[in-house]
Each structure stands twice: as C-alpha cells, then as structure tokens.
Amino acid sequence: MKVDPMPFINLFFLLIFFVYKRKRSTIE
C-alpha cells in the first residue's frame, strides 16, 4: 500500500500558514 504524500504536505503547509497568521495577529 503506497500512500501519496502530496495531500499531507499541502495540509502541513496550510497548518503552518494558519499558525503563522495567528501568531502575527496576537503580536499586533
């Protein structure tokens, strides 16, 4: 069984982006 890593990578970047935006909004 081969798992396609692409969706997980996209999800990972989305999560990082979300956390980054939240951190910036809390600082400001």
Summary of the structure (lengths in Angstrom):
residues: 28
radius of gyration: 13.2
end to end distance: 46.3
largest distance: 46.3
contacts: 43
relative contact order: 0.13
helix: 79%
strand: 0%
